[in-house]
């Protein structure tokens, strides 16, 4: 699995989302992308920051969380558990 975090500089909710990922999911690959500069915004249908896209090993989207209020340890663990049918 891999995390793509779409965010913008100076965005406090984006910083909170980054903190959750770094503290609770440091073993997972995390790629931070600037929502304003990335061509992947259209590919993944990103409309706001922060947005977290969770990809499986084949780079298929298995989860999408929008907003810092949704990018929480419990929400992410739920998506991972559902993916692995735990």
ABEGO torsion letter per residue (X at the ends): XBBBBBBBBGBAAAAAAAAAAAAAAAABBBBBBBAAABAAAAAAGBABOBBBBBBBAAGBBABBBBEAAABBAAAAAAAAAAAAGX
